[in-house]
Amino acid sequence: MGSRRAVAGRRKTRPALVGGVAAVVVGGAGVGAWALYGGGAAAEETGRTTSAAAENKAPTGPLTAAEVTTATQRFLTAWQRGDVAGAAAATDDAEAAAALLTGWTKDARITGATFTPGTPAGARVPFSVKASVAYEAGAQDGTSRTGGISVPLAYDSALTVVRRAGDGEPRVDWHAAVVHPELKDGDTLVTGEAGTPPVKALDRDGREITAAKYPSLGTVLDGLREKYGKKAGGTAGVELRVVRGKESKAAKASDKTLLELSEGTPGTVRTTLDPGLQAAAEQQVAGKARASVVLLRASTGEILAVANGGHGFNTAFQGSLAPGSTMKVVTASLLIEKGLASADKQHPCPKYFSYGGWKFQNDDEFEIKNGTFKASFARSCNTAFISQAPKLENDDLTRQAQEVFGLSRNDWAIGVPSFDGSVPVQSAAPMAASLIGQGGVRMNPLNMASVSATVRTGAFRQPYLVAPSVDGRKVATASRTLSASTLGQLRELMSYTATNGTAAGAMAGLGGQAGAKTGSAEVDGQDKPNGWFTAYRGDLAAAGVVQQGGHGGDTAGPIVAALLKAGG
């Protein structure tokens, strides 16, 4: 960290705003907000109903409005008074609550907080927070001292009241997100000199990238700072930030700045993002909270655009979802290599096929009599692939994904955190399911865009957001390529699907050297499957997913096709 002179006096300029945290309440608490008490009876309420106490048995059933209000008042009133023990006791996990609420003042150095509850929606109660963040270099007690910095903080959060296990008492369902919506369980809030200097991210044309301009890129910018902040030549400022815990780090979540008290000097990092294509990607996912898409330059692996309709998690790079029938691209390459299928030769596509104790079927129980493998691929016939499971070894698909497509090895280095796909070795029915992108197979749009890029160019080129030359990092490679015959047939399958198969509607009018594959992945508990689409056109490759969207050709397909068209 670069050296910094001491901050003298109260900051006279407004604090920088980062990550959507502002010095005003965003959205408000809602009409009908009720006041908190400074102490007395309300602060001491236990939330026990008179009837339950009289009967001396644990209350059951849905919470009443009065129970929700009383439990909320008890928690927020104690928290506002600085009574950590009282606030923690009002939750269903006093130990975890006490630790984070203690850190609220000691580590995050937040003072003078007031909480304004909004109108409850059942057991969920929104509330707004107004406070100050006070910091002096070297201070350990979280108080503001002469010569320090004190800036306002405001944001919205929410809590949910539940019945505590055992006695049925109403308590706040404790999660770290109650304290701040950016927190995951195990994360903490800290105010201090940032260990990592800020970075100014640039697109491929040298123009600054901001989350205000490209809302999808907030998590990407966090990842760039974490990776390159200490290498890009900047100096650190004083910040309130989220420090990720063990579980968040396991999910490759980056620390996040919530408020800058004193600006650092950013270094610069150039990315491969194309400003026009990134704007197009943002437009395609706008209003679609569960949509994600990635666009690559197939010949190099450069990431030209990435967008997520929901901005809290980078599903496009870090998602871990069953890819459904888009995985049939990888499986088809395996079957062709092993002589178990050939594009223009007859191939079985029955209504049903049983293997390993499971009975598999096609969408709407269709069958193709005396059809070719190309016809089965284009129509996304599940049983055409499942029927070959008895002839495969358990690790065949895993090895194909790793050796040819560079997947499932946990060695990609794209410049920010990413998930590189998972194709575990399975047996019996789960192995058969993996052939159609179910079972234990997990991917994200980045992975599946790379699959299309590999088919288009004939060789795996690891995607990247920051050129490897920037920091000398080693990129992942695949150990082999497909034969010319196999590659030619695979391109024929994807091309035919784009013109005559399930992808034809989305790809209509694109022309050129193009290929595509649709997918629909069933997920337990969802009414609709996740819709997938992967495709290439010219030197571009893309993939997208719309969770709970339905068939991929109708949902993710138009998003991907629009980006391929925008790329020319």
PyMOL commands that set and color helices and strands:
alter all, ss='L'
color gray80, all
select helices_A, chain A and resi 41-44+50-55+65-81+84-89+94-106+176-178+215-228+246-250+275-285+315-318+324-337+363-365+373-379+382-386+389-391+396-403+428-434+445-457+468-470+484-500+504-507+556-566
alter helices_A, ss='H'
color red, helices_A
select strands_A, chain A and resi 16-17+110-117+124-135+149-163+170-172+188-193+199-202+238-243+256-262+267-270+291-297+303-308+352-355+358-361+514-521+530-537+540-546
alter strands_A, ss='S'
color yellow, strands_A
deselect
rebuild
show_as cartoon
